[in-house]
């Protein structure tokens, strides 16, 4: 069952990008006891998102768009986040 931060990430990304595909994966258990593990069970995430909003954008621009949509979550409320942001035309 998703925790509150995972739910918030999902809601924010759905609202900002109307994604074709969105997977928010909580990797926190793999980092238990490591640096950045705050004990919340929501310290590390992988995000895979595909949206037309990313068409024509560089990898860095896409990362910045996702981070901007998430506000204070990356780096403040979540220790680490891996982002794979895809555009539909990336599959061609």
N, CA and C atoms as an extended XYZ file, in Angstrom:
276
Properties=species:S:1:pos:R:3:atomname:S:1:resname:S:1:resid:I:1 pbc="F F F"
N         0.840       -1.182        0.000 N   UNK     1
C         0.000        0.000        0.000 CA  UNK     1
C         0.888        1.249        0.000 C   UNK     1
N         0.628        2.164       -0.936 N   UNK     2
C         1.475        3.361       -1.020 CA  UNK     2
C         1.356        4.248        0.215 C   UNK     2
N         2.488        4.834        0.596 N   UNK     3
C         2.500        5.770        1.711 CA  UNK     3
C         2.087        7.151        1.253 C   UNK     3
N         2.006        8.098        2.180 N   UNK     4
C         1.533        9.441        1.842 CA  UNK     4
C         2.421       10.189        0.846 C   UNK     4
N         3.720       10.025        0.930 N   UNK     5
C         4.603       10.724       -0.013 CA  UNK     5
C         4.472       10.097       -1.400 C   UNK     5
N         4.418        8.786       -1.464 N   UNK     6
C         4.253        8.110       -2.753 CA  UNK     6
C         2.940        8.541       -3.422 C   UNK     6
N         1.880        8.633       -2.646 N   UNK     7
C         0.597        9.096       -3.184 CA  UNK     7
C         0.701       10.529       -3.679 C   UNK     7
N         1.359       11.377       -2.918 N   UNK     8
C         1.510       12.777       -3.306 CA  UNK     8
C         2.319       12.909       -4.594 C   UNK     8
N         3.399       12.144       -4.709 N   UNK     9
C         4.210       12.148       -5.934 CA  UNK     9
C         3.336       11.776       -7.130 C   UNK     9
N         2.573       10.708       -6.990 N   UNK    10
C         1.704       10.237       -8.070 CA  UNK    10
C         0.691       11.312       -8.464 C   UNK    10
N         0.036       11.896       -7.478 N   UNK    11
C        -0.980       12.926       -7.751 CA  UNK    11
C        -0.372       14.151       -8.434 C   UNK    11
N         0.772       14.609       -7.957 N   UNK    12
C         1.411       15.783       -8.542 CA  UNK    12
C         1.830       15.539       -9.991 C   UNK    12
N         2.396       14.365      -10.251 N   UNK    13
C         2.851       14.062      -11.608 CA  UNK    13
C         1.678       13.853      -12.563 C   UNK    13
N         0.615       13.219      -12.083 N   UNK    14
C        -0.565       13.042      -12.926 CA  UNK    14
C        -1.172       14.395      -13.288 C   UNK    14
N        -1.234       15.302      -12.331 N   UNK    15
C        -1.803       16.629      -12.582 CA  UNK    15
C        -0.933       17.453      -13.529 C   UNK    15
N         0.377       17.365      -13.371 N   UNK    16
C         1.292       18.201      -14.156 CA  UNK    16
C         1.487       17.711      -15.586 C   UNK    16
N         1.473       16.381      -15.786 N   UNK    17
C         1.897       15.845      -17.072 CA  UNK    17
C         0.871       14.971      -17.794 C   UNK    17
N        -0.234       14.631      -17.167 N   UNK    18
C        -1.221       13.731      -17.785 CA  UNK    18
C        -0.500       12.561      -18.473 C   UNK    18
N         0.261       11.788      -17.704 N   UNK    19
C         1.141       10.778      -18.308 CA  UNK    19
C         0.397        9.615      -18.967 C   UNK    19
N         1.035        9.094      -20.002 N   UNK    20
C         0.592        7.871      -20.665 CA  UNK    20
C         0.960        6.691      -19.769 C   UNK    20
N         2.100        6.813      -19.118 N   UNK    21
C         2.638        5.776      -18.229 CA  UNK    21
C         3.219        6.469      -17.013 C   UNK    21
N         2.921        5.936      -15.842 N   UNK    22
C         3.526        6.453      -14.607 CA  UNK    22
C         3.716        5.311      -13.632 C   UNK    22
N         4.960        5.073      -13.274 N   UNK    23
C         5.299        4.104      -12.234 CA  UNK    23
C         6.122        4.825      -11.174 C   UNK    23
N         5.596        4.865       -9.961 N   UNK    24
C         6.317        5.425       -8.825 CA  UNK    24
C         6.676        4.236       -7.946 C   UNK    24
N         7.968        3.958       -7.867 N   UNK    25
C         8.459        2.763       -7.187 CA  UNK    25
C         9.204        3.175       -5.923 C   UNK    25
N         8.756        2.659       -4.794 N   UNK    26
C         9.403        2.955       -3.519 CA  UNK    26
C        10.569        1.986       -3.331 C   UNK    26
N        11.779        2.514       -3.420 N   UNK    27
C        13.012        1.720       -3.273 CA  UNK    27
C        13.590        1.790       -1.871 C   UNK    27
N        12.875        2.376       -0.939 N   UNK    28
C        13.421        2.665        0.385 CA  UNK    28
C        13.914        1.431        1.127 C   UNK    28
N        13.221        0.319        0.978 N   UNK    29
C        13.618       -0.899        1.696 CA  UNK    29
C        15.014       -1.362        1.287 C   UNK    29
N        15.390       -1.095        0.046 N   UNK    30
C        16.720       -1.480       -0.438 CA  UNK    30
C        17.822       -0.617        0.179 C   UNK    30
N        17.444        0.500        0.775 N   UNK    31
C        18.412        1.434        1.336 CA  UNK    31
C        18.327        1.518        2.862 C   UNK    31
N        17.620        0.586        3.466 N   UNK    32
C        17.456        0.579        4.924 CA  UNK    32
C        18.819        0.575        5.609 C   UNK    32
N        19.021        1.525        6.499 N   UNK    33
C        20.272        1.625        7.247 CA  UNK    33
C        21.368        2.381        6.522 C   UNK    33
N        21.128        2.771        5.286 N   UNK    34
C        22.124        3.515        4.519 CA  UNK    34
C        21.939        5.012        4.731 C   UNK    34
N        22.855        5.766        4.182 N   UNK    35
C        22.766        7.222        4.239 CA  UNK    35
C        21.448        7.692        3.629 C   UNK    35
N        20.788        8.584        4.304 N   UNK    36
C        19.540        9.133        3.799 CA  UNK    36
C        18.306        8.373        4.219 C   UNK    36
N        18.468        7.201        4.824 N   UNK    37
C        17.311        6.446        5.314 CA  UNK    37
C        16.847        7.093        6.607 C   UNK    37
N        15.696        7.738        6.542 N   UNK    38
C        15.185        8.459        7.710 CA  UNK    38
C        14.237        7.616        8.558 C   UNK    38
N        14.059        6.355        8.174 N   UNK    39
C        13.184        5.470        8.932 CA  UNK    39
C        11.716        5.593        8.561 C   UNK    39
N        11.390        6.497        7.651 N   UNK    40
C         9.988        6.700        7.266 CA  UNK    40
C         9.477        5.632        6.307 C   UNK    40
N        10.409        4.927        5.657 N   UNK    41
C        10.010        3.976        4.639 CA  UNK    41
C         9.695        4.655        3.313 C   UNK    41
N         9.954        5.967        3.237 N   UNK    42
C         9.717        6.720        2.001 CA  UNK    42
C        10.864        7.699        1.754 C   UNK    42
N        12.068        7.151        1.636 N   UNK    43
C        13.246        7.998        1.466 CA  UNK    43
C        13.873        7.894        0.077 C   UNK    43
N        13.568        6.837       -0.666 N   UNK    44
C        14.178        6.597       -1.967 CA  UNK    44
C        13.095        6.136       -2.953 C   UNK    44
N        13.049        6.782       -4.134 N   UNK    45
C        12.050        6.425       -5.140 CA  UNK    45
C        12.659        6.379       -6.529 C   UNK    45
N        12.071        5.546       -7.372 N   UNK    46
C        12.330        5.546       -8.802 CA  UNK    46
C        11.029        5.940       -9.475 C   UNK    46
N        11.132        6.874      -10.422 N   UNK    47
C         9.960        7.328      -11.166 CA  UNK    47
C        10.204        7.052      -12.643 C   UNK    47
N         9.256        6.356      -13.257 N   UNK    48
C         9.255        6.160      -14.705 CA  UNK    48
C         7.981        6.819      -15.203 C   UNK    48
N         8.138        7.837      -16.046 N   UNK    49
C         6.997        8.602      -16.520 CA  UNK    49
C         7.142        8.839      -18.026 C   UNK    49
N         6.024        8.667      -18.735 N   UNK    50
C         5.990        8.962      -20.161 CA  UNK    50
C         4.855        9.945      -20.404 C   UNK    50
N         5.187       11.031      -21.091 N   UNK    51
C         4.205       12.077      -21.346 CA  UNK    51
C         4.581       12.851      -22.599 C   UNK    51
N         3.575       13.299      -23.323 N   UNK    52
C         3.808       14.157      -24.465 CA  UNK    52
C         4.464       15.476      -24.081 C   UNK    52
N         4.343       15.859      -22.822 N   UNK    53
C         4.963       17.104      -22.339 CA  UNK    53
C         6.481       17.076      -22.473 C   UNK    53
N         7.067       15.889      -22.590 N   UNK    54
C         8.519       15.765      -22.675 CA  UNK    54
C         9.037       15.760      -24.114 C   UNK    54
N         8.143       15.758      -25.096 N   UNK    55
C         8.562       15.751      -26.499 CA  UNK    55
C         9.406       16.978      -26.811 C   UNK    55
N        10.525       16.745      -27.480 N   UNK    56
C        11.408       17.833      -27.873 CA  UNK    56
C        12.267       18.390      -26.757 C   UNK    56
N        12.192       17.795      -25.589 N   UNK    57
C        12.977       18.259      -24.441 CA  UNK    57
C        14.178       17.342      -24.219 C   UNK    57
N        15.271       17.926      -23.751 N   UNK    58
C        16.459       17.135      -23.421 CA  UNK    58
C        16.216       16.349      -22.134 C   UNK    58
N        17.093       15.418      -21.872 N   UNK    59
C        16.995       14.628      -20.647 CA  UNK    59
C        17.040       15.541      -19.416 C   UNK    59
N        17.930       16.512      -19.438 N   UNK    60
C        18.062       17.443      -18.313 CA  UNK    60
C        16.803       18.291      -18.154 C   UNK    60
N        16.248       18.778      -19.250 N   UNK    61
C        15.018       19.567      -19.179 CA  UNK    61
C        13.872       18.741      -18.584 C   UNK    61
N        13.786       17.491      -18.969 N   UNK    62
C        12.739       16.599      -18.453 CA  UNK    62
C        12.890       16.394      -16.953 C   UNK    62
N        14.126       16.164      -16.521 N   UNK    63
C        14.397       15.983      -15.087 CA  UNK    63
C        13.985       17.230      -14.310 C   UNK    63
N        14.330       18.383      -14.845 N   UNK    64
C        13.992       19.644      -14.185 CA  UNK    64
C        12.479       19.845      -14.128 C   UNK    64
N        11.778       19.463      -15.183 N   UNK    65
C        10.317       19.585      -15.211 CA  UNK    65
C         9.686       18.721      -14.112 C   UNK    65
N        10.175       17.490      -13.981 N   UNK    66
C         9.647       16.582      -12.955 CA  UNK    66
C         9.952       17.135      -11.568 C   UNK    66
N        11.186       17.538      -11.353 N   UNK    67
C        11.565       18.092      -10.040 CA  UNK    67
C        10.732       19.323       -9.701 C   UNK    67
N        10.502       20.196      -10.677 N   UNK    68
C         9.700       21.399      -10.439 CA  UNK    68
C         8.269       21.026      -10.055 C   UNK    68
N         7.717       20.028      -10.720 N   UNK    69
C         6.346       19.595      -10.423 CA  UNK    69
C         6.235       19.020       -9.014 C   UNK    69
N         7.334       18.461       -8.512 N   UNK    70
C         7.315       17.815       -7.191 CA  UNK    70
C         7.633       18.780       -6.045 C   UNK    70
N         7.956       20.023       -6.366 N   UNK    71
C         8.171       21.027       -5.318 CA  UNK    71
C         9.271       20.661       -4.343 C   UNK    71
N         8.919       20.609       -3.051 N   UNK    72
C         9.925       20.376       -2.008 CA  UNK    72
C        10.178       18.891       -1.731 C   UNK    72
N         9.582       18.006       -2.511 N   UNK    73
C         9.766       16.573       -2.234 CA  UNK    73
C        11.202       16.132       -2.529 C   UNK    73
N        11.731       16.357       -3.743 N   UNK    74
C        13.107       15.891       -4.012 CA  UNK    74
C        14.134       16.672       -3.192 C   UNK    74
N        14.991       15.940       -2.509 N   UNK    75
C        16.081       16.566       -1.774 CA  UNK    75
C        15.728       17.086       -0.397 C   UNK    75
N        14.461       17.311       -0.133 N   UNK    76
C        14.058       17.803        1.184 CA  UNK    76
C        13.243       16.748        1.930 C   UNK    76
N        12.198       16.270        1.301 N   UNK    77
C        11.344       15.274        1.959 CA  UNK    77
C        11.685       13.852        1.535 C   UNK    77
N        12.385       13.721        0.418 N   UNK    78
C        12.850       12.423       -0.066 CA  UNK    78
C        14.344       12.559       -0.324 C   UNK    78
N        15.113       11.606        0.167 N   UNK    79
C        16.571       11.685        0.064 CA  UNK    79
C        17.058       11.501       -1.372 C   UNK    79
N        16.518       10.516       -2.080 N   UNK    80
C        17.019       10.212       -3.424 CA  UNK    80
C        15.875        9.816       -4.344 C   UNK    80
N        15.988       10.281       -5.591 N   UNK    81
C        14.952       10.005       -6.565 CA  UNK    81
C        15.615        9.782       -7.917 C   UNK    81
N        15.351        8.647       -8.517 N   UNK    82
C        15.811        8.343       -9.864 CA  UNK    82
C        14.639        8.603      -10.800 C   UNK    82
N        14.869        9.388      -11.850 N   UNK    83
C        13.795        9.775      -12.756 CA  UNK    83
C        14.124        9.337      -14.174 C   UNK    83
N        13.209        8.579      -14.765 N   UNK    84
C        13.292        8.244      -16.183 CA  UNK    84
C        12.081        8.879      -16.834 C   UNK    84
N        12.276       10.001      -17.524 N   UNK    85
C        11.188       10.744      -18.151 CA  UNK    85
C        11.257       10.539      -19.657 C   UNK    85
N        10.201        9.963      -20.202 N   UNK    86
C        10.159        9.591      -21.614 CA  UNK    86
C         9.075       10.349      -22.351 C   UNK    86
N         9.288       10.544      -23.652 N   UNK    87
C         8.265       11.096      -24.528 CA  UNK    87
C         7.786        9.974      -25.450 C   UNK    87
N         6.538       10.043      -25.910 N   UNK    88
C         6.030        8.990      -26.799 CA  UNK    88
C         6.915        8.775      -28.033 C   UNK    88
N         7.512        9.846      -28.564 N   UNK    89
C         8.349        9.707      -29.752 CA  UNK    89
C         9.726        9.115      -29.457 C   UNK    89
N        10.042        8.864      -28.206 N   UNK    90
C        11.319        8.202      -27.861 CA  UNK    90
C        11.343        6.757      -28.347 C   UNK    90
N        10.183        6.168      -28.595 N   UNK    91
C        10.094        4.754      -28.982 CA  UNK    91
C        10.282        4.545      -30.477 C   UNK    91
N        10.384        5.627      -31.221 N   UNK    92
C        10.499        5.508      -32.691 CA  UNK    92
C        11.913        5.194      -33.120 C   UNK    92
